[in-house]
Amino acid sequence: MEVNKLYCMDNLELMKQLSSDSIDLIYCDILYNTGRKFKDYVDRLGTQKQAIEWYKPRIEEMYRVLKNTGLIYIHCDWHLVHYLKVLMDEVFGIDNFRNEIIWYYDRWTNSSKDFTRCHDTILRYSKTDKYTYNKQFEPFSEKSQHKGSRFSKHNEDGKLEQHYISNKREKAMKDVWNVSILNSQAKERVGYDTQKPKELLRRIIESSSNEGDLVADFFCGSGTTLVVAKELNRKYIGCDISERAIEISNSRLIK
């Protein structure tokens, strides 16, 4: 299969044509099985059991095509995350589970009987313990900046002062990510339902691949994964069964 190209087809059929151990990083914002009908697709796979039966051969193929140094990120929500976690443990091995990343975002809705749901879940697995990881950092909160690396030094008047080794005052990134959801006014918006922000994919691609690596998204939707991969000098393969998704993704890649 050619790289830096999009394929409009069933992703299972595409993956069957890919060589084993050929992909450095997989990110998939999958069907959540919400039962909702969006403008561009219907998010319905049946019961939870039927959904997992549909996903099983696809997850197995993702395992096959992923390199031993690779990582996979499966983006979902509460509808299937527990069932997918069990499936991923079976296919990738429970020892290769790396993170359950919580993507937290503000959402202005009211619920009379429940807490407002404001997060998605991203399951992160490797194939071996030799996976690629470029450590990521995030700033301390204003109240916690004193926790950064620092040392004491006397000034010219002989008074002891605190100095930070790095003015950035950053800490290792945690597994709860507060990345803003795209609103209707966001410049990134391309008119595709459930489009994900570039910042979310930037964190994943920068941390889990290097320049020249091959990134695959088998549920590419509006193409955010592919756009960010291209911006970060990675190769990519994108797939979606929707012709409109491929048209939108191609248009963004050209721009």
C-alpha positions, 0 to 999 in steps of 0.5 A, a space after each residue: 500500500 502507498 503511504 501519504 495516501 487516503 483510502 475510501 474503503 472498509 478499514 478491515 479490508 485495508 488492514 489485510 493488505 498492509 504488511 505485518 510490523 509496518 506501522 509506527 503509531 495507530 490512532 483511531 477515534 472509533 465508532 462509540 456505538 451511541 446509536 446517534 445519527 450524525 450528519 456524516 455517519 450513523 454511530 450504531 453497531 448493535 448491542 455491546 456484544 455485536 459491537 465487540 464482535 465487529 471490533 475484534 478482527 479489526 483490533 487483531 489486524 491493528 496488532 499485526 500491522 503495528 511494529 514492536 516499537 509501536 503504540 496504539 491509541 483507541 479513542 472512545 467513551 463510556 458506551 464501549 470503553 470497558 468492553 474494549 479494555 477487555 478486548 485490548 487486554 486479550 489481543 495486546 496483552 494486559 502487560 502491554 497496557 500503558 495508559 487510560 487517558 482521560 480527555 476532559 473538556 468543558 461542555 455547557 449542558 444541563 442535566 437534571 438527574 446526572 453529573 454532566 459528562 465531560 470526558 472521553 477515554 483513550 486506551 493506550 497500548 504497546 506491542 512490547 516494552 520497547 515502544 517509542 516515547 518522547 517525554 512530554 511536559 506541561 506547565 505547573 499551575 500558578 499555585 504550584 510553580 514552586 514545585 519546579 526544580 530550583 536551587 538557593 543562591 545568595 544575592 549581592 546583599 548576601 540574602 538567600 534567594 530561590 532560583 529555578 533551573 528552568 524558567 518554563 517550570 514544567 512537569 511531566 504530562 499526566 494522563 488527564 488532558 484538559 484540551 478544549 473541544 472544538 466549538 462552532 466558531 473554532 478556526 479548525 472547524 471543517 463542518 464534520 461532526 465529532 471533529 477532534 482538535 489538532 492539539 489532542 493529536 499533536 500530543 499523541 503524535 509527538 510523544 509516540 513517534 519520530 520524524 519519518 515514522 508512519 502514522 495510521 488512522 483507520 477511522 480518519 473522519 475529518 483527517 485531523 490525525 493525518 494533518 498533524 502527522 504531515 505538519 510534524 514530518 511523519 508519513 501517514 495512511 488514512 482510511 474511512 468508508 465515507 466518501 465525504 470524510 475522504 474529500 474533507 481530509 484530502 482538502 485539509 491535507 492539500 491546504 
